[in-house]
Each structure stands twice: as structure tokens, then as C-alpha cells.
């Protein structure tokens, strides 16, 4: 395979691929746009019509996104019939390890399994899947990019995500500080906070669409990233209690908006970004508060972090740079 420079799109492969999105707009549009550049023919199908579409179109392979949430009960029956037609199948799990109760069953029905979670690779192999591959997440830079925003989107500190227990614990400890700043906390279930009365003026309830999320990221001085907890029973179906080691899509999306990020630490963070250069990290509420105060009062330093994180993201972590790794497995170069 020819070596490409960072950010360079590899040549189109003569291959007909069928892709089945799940409905995660930020991921599905990125995958679709990248694959349309990388293969000669891309066919899209709904989860309900996978078998019908595959039987009619006869693609060289079928790629399914996640296979969870919106997929019908007969999803695995359809995959079995598609394989009986002689069409190779692949799935990319992007919610690992939070649904191992489900993915431990789903994985066995596919020829190839991709996972964004480093800690799940050996798990799927232990279940008898012969072709398992680590495929990290990335970002759709047509959706997440630096943009000028109006006052509505301009905050000192932004966090967007649901109120998992580790997040509420952190924000409860930071409540006195955050309440003195121009802060936005957006997402679901934030009434779980013990300091809800104090922070409620700063909370926007409910789902924020990706385009709006990008506006808030671009308008912020600092964006906080707190990874989801992996323990079973904490809004998860991680029956096998697999710990999370890999970074979430938010890590890429924040950096792609050209804003400085403060993130908690996952094992493989350093394989994608340079802590202390592209972004900064924290291990406690006290450390996070000290760093927020520092960067809010040191604008030049903050902007340098933001620009370096953006540069690394555009060079290394777009869908067009990531998808060739998947195609090398399911669409061998002719």
C-alpha cells in the first residue's frame, strides 16, 4: 500500500460497498462522505431493508454501524442470510464497552468486527471471532470546524453530555467555581446534581444536535471532556465489566472546532494527542479548577493549545484518513 502524507486522501478503490447507518448523524455522515470518496460505488440501506438491498445490489461487502439501538429484532437473521448469499459482512462497534451484554452476541454473526475500544479487541477474539480490528473513532470536519459565533454561543466554559455519575460528582465539587463563570452545561439528567439549585441557571436540558454542539464548542474559551463511566449499572449494559481505555468522539470534535480542551485521561489518549501540547488533562476537580482558571487568564497560551489540537486533528483524525484501515480488511485492493 502506498504511503500517504497526513491529510492526503488515498485513491478510490474499484469496490462496491453497502453501508448501513445507525442514525448517529455526526458519525454516519462522516463515514458516508469518506466512503463515497474511497470506493467506486457506495450503496446505503436502512437497518430494516439490509437483506433486500444486499440481495438486489450484490455489493462486495456490507458494513453495519454498531448494530444497536435502532436495529430491528431480525437484524441478525438478515446478516445470516446476507452471508449465505456469499457477501462478506462487517460491523463497527462505536459504543464499546458500554453494551457488552449485546455486542457479545452480535459480534458472532459477522465476518469482521471493528471496535473503537482498545480493551474490547481481545474480548471479541475470546468469543471466537477470527477477524477483530481496533479502529479508533475520528471526526467529520464538515460538521465540526472553527466558525464565528454570535453571543448566544460564547461561554467561558462548556460541557455537553449526559449526567453520568462521574460527571455529576465532578460538577458538584466545582459548583461554587462554575457558578462564578459564564458556564454552559448541556444534556440530559442534570437534575441528578446535588448542587442542582446552584447550577440550574447554567444548565440547558435535552439533546443538542451536532451542528449546535459545534457552535457551542467554537464559541467557548474552554471545553471540558469527561469520559463516560464503564461500570455496569451506571446507565450501561457492560455485563462483562470491561474497562474503557480509548478516547470518545468528543475528544476529536472539540479539537476540530479549534477550541482548547481539558480532558480526563484514558490509556490511549497519548496515541492520538499530546497532553500538554494539543490539549491538557486533569485527574481531579481541584486540578481541573486550577487549570480552568489558568487558561482563562492566559489567552495566548490557550489559543496555542487550540491551534495545535486543530492541526493534529486535521492531519490525522478525519474519516477520510481513518476509513482506509477498514477498507484494507473488507475491500482488498484490486
Beta strands, then each sheet from edge to edge (+ up, - down):
strand 1: 13-20
strand 2: 39-45
strand 3: 61-65
strand 4: 88-93
strand 5: 112-115
strand 6: 131-134
strand 7: 155-160
strand 8: 183-187
strand 9: 203-205
strand 10: 220-225
strand 11: 260-263
strand 12: 280-281
sheet 1: 2+ 1+ 3+ 4+ 5+ 6+
sheet 2: 9+ 8+ 7+ 10+ 11+ 12+
end
